[in-house]
Structure formats: C-alpha cells, structure tokens
Amino acid sequence: MNELLRNCMKILPPQFYKQLNLFYLALSFFTRIPVPQTMQYSPELLSQSNRYFSLVGLLLGAILALFYYVVGQFFGIEVSILLIMVLSLMLTGAFHEDGLADMADGLGGGYSTEQCLTIMKDSRIGTYGTVTLVMALALKFSLLVEIANHGVMLIVSVLLLSQSLSRAVAASLIASLSYVSEEGNNKSKPLATTQTSKDITILVIVGCLPLFLYGVKFILVCLVALVIFRKFFIRFLNKKIGGFTGDCLGAAQQLAEIIILMVAVIFLNNSMLGGAV
C-alpha cells in the first residue's frame, strides 16, 4: 500500500509539492499540528505561504466542527462550545489571542509609536490585554452558544466560515500596511514582505468558500461588515503606529471572527439566515 502511494505521488508535478510545502509552512506557523519532517523552510518560503492562511483556518474549522459533533453526543451545548474553544486554543497555542491581548496593551497603554511597540513586545499581559481577552472570549462563547441553539449543521457551517474568512481578512493586511516593528522576536517579521496578487486571490477565494453555504443577503452583509472593519482597522493602525505588527494580525483575526459570529446571530434573530446548511 505504501509503495502504491509513493508511486502515485511520483506522478504529481513538482509544483504540487512546492505548494504542499507552503501549506505545511503555514500550518506549522499558525498551529501546533504536526507536519512532515521533510518540510523545507526559509524566510522567503514562509512569506510565500501567506496564501494558505485561510486554508489553515478552513482545516481548523473542520476539526472544531467534527469535535463539536462528537462531544455534542455526550454534553449539552454550553459545555460542547466551551470544549471546542479549549481545543481551538490548544491547536493554535492561543497564537491569535496572544496577539489581541498584546495589541490591546500596546495601543491602550502607549502614547507614542515607540511606547506602543515596546509594550507589545513585553511577554507580560497588562490590564488592557486581560480585559480585552476576557471580553473577547466571553463574547465568542455567548455568540457560538446562541448559534448552536439553532442546530448542529448551522454551527458547523459557521465554524468553517469564521475560522477561514477571519484569517483571510487578517492576512490581507500584509498587502495594505507597512511592517513597523523594530528588531526583536516579533512573530510577524518573516511574513512582512510582499504579497502578490496570486497570494491575495488564493487567500480570499479559500476564505470565502464557506460563504456558499449561506444565502445571498447574509453573504453581502457579512462581506460589507468585514470590508468596513478592515478599512477602519487599517486607518486606526496607521494613525497609532504607522503600520502593522504580528500582534495586530492576530488581533485582526480575532476581531474579524467575532464580527462574522455577530452577523450570523443578527440574521438568526431576524429570521433572515437563509441558505445555511
């Protein structure tokens, strides 16, 4: 069987292996999911892997959806939602949540660009970061519970959408903002290069794939809400620090995810979420 698999893999073109390697790089950067030891790494390759960030989100959404379906057989909705949130934090190492907390501390406690960047690099969490993180997790939990009350298939589709599209929004900021963090261990530095039109296209298309599970009204409102958020978030970052850091990308992912969940709840409460499977 293994020999057959190896023979089949030999048929595939070299470009396939290159793209698969880029996906593995994105997966290893944003999650703790194991990847093959044969994966090739370089800062340039990692920069190119940004095109697959939303695909990583789609995979995470599928894992969370499957896990919810399984634990839902044994626990109630609230416990099941809490368990998938715990699993999400374990799979990503709270990577994006850490970015949200650091950005809140930096932009909340700093008066100058230098102060903001210095605070964001501090591994300790402050009052702004703690409050922001607690409120974000609580809001996410409440929204997911409300969505889950409308059925398993709906929460499954929402998990797929929120995980993939939010990462597409966050990663798209690389093309619209300058990297401002100075030397140090900032986690965005390998990604702060150019983003080609092909990268953006793949990123957005994959991120938007779950939208086909929904009705036209929901798709339009969701996209408009995210476009508005992205526009004002870019303006806000340019005004505060003149660009982005890795923490800002993590914060953007978390905020975009919450916006998607909020739009879903608004539609549910107004009996307008047609087309969800």
C-alpha positions as CSV (number, residue, x, y, z in Angstrom):
1,M,0.0,0.0,0.0
2,N,2.8,2.4,0.9
3,E,4.6,1.5,-2.3
4,L,1.5,2.3,-4.3
5,L,1.1,5.6,-2.5
6,R,4.7,6.5,-3.3
7,N,4.2,5.6,-7.0
8,C,1.1,7.8,-7.2
9,M,2.9,10.7,-5.6
10,K,5.7,10.5,-8.2
11,I,3.1,11.2,-10.9
12,L,2.2,14.6,-9.4
13,P,4.1,17.6,-10.8
14,P,6.8,19.4,-8.9
15,Q,4.7,22.4,-8.5
16,F,2.2,20.4,-6.4
17,Y,5.0,19.6,-3.9
18,K,6.0,23.2,-3.7
19,Q,2.5,24.3,-2.9
20,L,2.1,21.5,-0.4
21,N,5.3,22.6,1.3
22,L,4.0,26.1,1.5
23,F,0.8,24.8,3.1
24,Y,2.8,22.9,5.7
25,L,4.8,26.0,6.5
26,A,1.6,28.0,7.1
27,L,0.2,25.1,9.2
28,S,3.4,24.9,11.3
29,F,3.5,28.6,11.8
30,F,-0.1,29.1,13.0
31,T,-0.9,25.8,14.7
32,R,0.7,23.0,16.7
33,I,-0.5,20.4,14.3
34,P,2.5,18.1,13.3
35,V,3.8,18.5,9.8
36,P,6.2,16.2,7.9
37,Q,9.9,16.5,8.9
38,T,10.7,16.7,5.2
39,M,9.2,20.2,5.1
40,Q,11.6,22.8,3.7
41,Y,11.9,26.1,5.5
42,S,13.3,29.5,4.7
43,P,12.0,33.1,5.4
44,E,11.2,33.5,1.8
45,L,9.1,30.3,1.6
46,L,7.3,31.3,4.8
47,S,6.5,34.6,3.3
48,Q,5.0,32.9,0.3
49,S,2.9,30.6,2.5
50,N,0.6,33.5,3.4
51,R,-1.6,32.5,0.5
52,Y,-2.7,29.4,2.6
53,F,-3.5,31.1,5.9
54,S,-7.2,30.9,5.2
55,L,-6.8,27.2,4.2
56,V,-5.3,26.6,7.6
57,G,-8.4,28.3,9.1
58,L,-10.6,26.0,7.0
59,L,-8.8,23.0,8.3
60,L,-9.1,24.2,11.9
61,G,-12.8,24.9,11.4
62,A,-13.4,21.4,10.1
63,I,-11.6,19.9,13.1
64,L,-13.6,22.0,15.5
65,A,-16.8,21.2,13.7
66,L,-16.1,17.5,13.9
67,F,-15.1,17.7,17.5
68,Y,-18.3,19.6,18.3
69,Y,-20.4,16.9,16.6
70,V,-18.7,14.2,18.7
71,V,-18.8,15.9,22.1
72,G,-22.3,17.0,21.4
73,Q,-23.4,13.4,21.7
74,F,-22.4,13.4,25.4
75,F,-22.7,17.0,26.6
76,G,-25.0,20.0,26.4
77,I,-24.5,22.9,24.1
78,E,-22.7,25.2,26.6
79,V,-20.2,22.5,27.6
80,S,-19.6,21.5,24.0
81,I,-18.9,25.0,22.9
82,L,-16.5,25.5,25.8
83,L,-14.7,22.3,24.8
84,I,-14.2,23.4,21.2
85,M,-12.9,26.7,22.4
86,V,-10.4,24.9,24.6
87,L,-9.4,22.7,21.6
88,S,-9.0,25.8,19.4
89,L,-6.6,27.3,22.0
90,M,-4.7,24.1,22.1
91,L,-4.4,23.7,18.4
92,T,-3.2,27.2,17.8
93,G,-1.3,27.7,21.1
94,A,-3.5,30.8,21.7
95,F,-1.5,32.4,18.9
96,H,-4.1,35.0,17.8
97,E,-5.5,35.5,21.3
98,D,-2.0,36.5,22.4
99,G,-1.8,39.0,19.6
100,L,-5.1,40.5,20.6
101,A,-4.0,40.9,24.2
102,D,-0.6,42.3,23.3
103,M,-2.1,44.8,20.8
104,A,-4.7,46.0,23.4
105,D,-1.9,46.5,26.0
106,G,0.4,48.3,23.5
107,L,-2.2,50.6,21.9
108,G,-4.0,51.1,25.1
109,G,-1.0,51.9,27.3
110,G,1.4,53.6,24.8
111,Y,1.4,57.2,23.9
112,S,4.0,57.1,21.1
113,T,4.7,54.6,18.4
114,E,7.9,53.5,20.3
115,Q,6.0,53.0,23.5
116,C,3.3,51.0,21.8
117,L,5.8,48.7,20.1
118,T,7.8,48.3,23.3
119,I,4.7,47.3,25.3
120,M,3.5,44.9,22.6
121,K,6.9,43.1,22.7
122,D,6.6,42.6,26.5
123,S,5.6,39.0,27.2
124,R,3.7,40.0,30.3
125,I,0.0,40.8,30.0
126,G,-1.5,44.0,31.4
127,T,-4.9,45.4,32.3
128,Y,-5.9,46.3,28.8
129,G,-4.9,43.0,27.4
130,T,-6.5,41.0,30.2
131,V,-9.8,42.8,29.9
132,T,-9.9,42.7,26.1
133,L,-9.0,39.0,26.1
134,V,-11.6,38.0,28.7
135,M,-14.3,40.0,27.0
136,A,-13.5,38.6,23.6
137,L,-13.6,35.0,24.8
138,A,-16.8,35.6,26.7
139,L,-18.4,37.3,23.7
140,K,-17.3,34.5,21.4
141,F,-18.7,31.9,23.7
142,S,-22.0,33.6,24.0
143,L,-22.4,34.0,20.2
144,L,-21.4,30.4,19.5
145,V,-23.9,29.1,22.1
146,E,-26.7,31.2,20.5
147,I,-25.8,29.9,17.1
148,A,-25.5,26.3,18.3
149,N,-29.1,26.5,19.7
150,H,-30.3,26.7,16.1
151,G,-28.9,23.3,15.1
152,V,-25.7,21.3,14.6
153,M,-25.3,21.9,10.9
154,L,-25.5,25.7,11.4
155,I,-22.8,25.8,14.0
156,V,-20.7,23.5,11.7
157,S,-21.1,26.0,8.8
158,V,-20.3,29.0,11.0
159,L,-17.2,27.4,12.4
160,L,-15.9,26.7,8.9
161,L,-16.7,30.3,7.8
162,S,-15.4,32.2,10.9
163,Q,-12.1,30.3,11.0
164,S,-11.3,30.6,7.3
165,L,-12.6,34.1,6.4
166,S,-11.3,35.8,9.5
167,R,-7.7,34.6,8.6
168,A,-8.2,35.8,5.1
169,V,-9.1,39.3,6.4
170,A,-6.1,39.3,8.8
171,A,-3.5,38.1,6.3
172,S,-4.8,40.6,3.7
173,L,-3.5,43.4,5.9
174,I,0.1,42.5,4.9
175,A,-0.5,43.9,1.4
176,S,-2.1,47.2,2.7
177,L,0.2,48.1,5.6
178,S,3.9,48.6,6.3
179,Y,5.7,46.4,8.8
180,V,6.7,48.7,11.6
181,S,8.1,46.6,14.4
182,E,11.8,47.0,15.0
183,E,14.3,44.3,15.6
184,G,13.4,41.6,18.1
185,N,11.4,38.4,18.3
186,N,8.2,39.7,16.7
187,K,6.3,36.8,15.2
188,S,5.2,38.7,12.1
189,K,8.7,39.5,10.8
190,P,9.0,36.5,8.4
191,L,5.7,37.4,6.9
192,A,6.2,41.2,6.5
193,T,7.3,41.1,2.9
194,T,5.4,41.5,-0.4
195,Q,2.1,39.8,-1.1
196,T,1.4,39.1,-4.8
197,S,-1.9,39.3,-6.5
198,K,-1.9,35.5,-6.7
199,D,-1.4,35.2,-3.0
200,I,-4.3,37.5,-2.3
201,T,-6.5,35.7,-4.8
202,I,-5.9,32.3,-3.3
203,L,-6.2,33.7,0.2
204,V,-9.6,35.4,-0.4
205,I,-11.1,32.6,-2.5
206,V,-10.4,29.9,0.1
207,G,-11.6,32.2,2.9
208,C,-14.9,32.8,1.1
209,L,-15.6,29.2,0.1
210,P,-17.9,28.5,3.2
211,L,-20.0,31.5,2.2
212,F,-21.6,29.3,-0.5
213,L,-23.4,27.6,2.4
214,Y,-25.4,30.8,3.0
215,G,-28.0,32.9,1.4
216,V,-27.2,36.0,-0.7
217,K,-28.3,38.5,1.9
218,F,-26.1,37.0,4.6
219,I,-23.1,36.9,2.2
220,L,-23.5,40.6,1.2
221,V,-23.9,41.8,4.8
222,C,-21.0,39.7,6.1
223,L,-18.6,40.9,3.4
224,V,-19.7,44.5,3.8
225,A,-19.2,44.3,7.5
226,L,-15.7,42.8,7.1
227,V,-14.7,45.4,4.4
228,I,-15.8,48.2,6.7
229,F,-13.9,46.7,9.6
230,R,-10.8,46.2,7.5
231,K,-10.9,49.8,6.3
232,F,-11.2,51.3,9.7
233,F,-8.7,48.9,11.3
234,I,-6.1,49.9,8.7
235,R,-6.8,53.6,9.3
236,F,-6.6,53.0,13.1
237,L,-3.2,51.2,12.9
238,N,-1.8,53.8,10.5
239,K,-2.7,56.5,12.9
240,K,-1.4,54.7,16.1
241,I,1.8,53.0,14.9
242,G,2.1,53.7,11.2
243,G,1.6,50.1,10.1
244,F,1.2,46.6,11.5
245,T,3.0,44.0,13.7
246,G,2.3,40.3,14.1
247,D,0.2,41.1,17.2
248,C,-2.0,43.4,15.0
249,L,-2.6,40.5,12.6
250,G,-3.6,38.2,15.4
251,A,-6.0,40.9,16.8
252,A,-7.5,41.4,13.3
253,Q,-8.2,37.6,13.1
254,Q,-9.9,37.6,16.4
255,L,-12.0,40.7,15.8
256,A,-13.0,39.5,12.3
257,E,-14.0,36.2,13.7
258,I,-16.2,37.9,16.3
259,I,-17.8,40.1,13.6
260,I,-18.7,37.1,11.5
261,L,-20.3,35.4,14.5
262,M,-22.2,38.6,15.3
263,V,-23.6,38.9,11.8
264,A,-24.7,35.3,12.0
265,V,-26.6,35.9,15.3
266,I,-28.2,39.1,13.9
267,F,-29.5,37.2,10.9
268,L,-30.7,34.3,13.1
269,N,-32.6,36.7,15.4
270,N,-34.2,38.3,12.4
271,S,-35.1,35.0,10.7
272,M,-33.0,36.0,7.7
273,L,-30.2,33.5,7.7
274,G,-31.5,31.6,4.7
275,G,-29.4,29.1,2.8
276,A,-27.3,27.8,5.7
277,V,-26.7,24.1,5.5
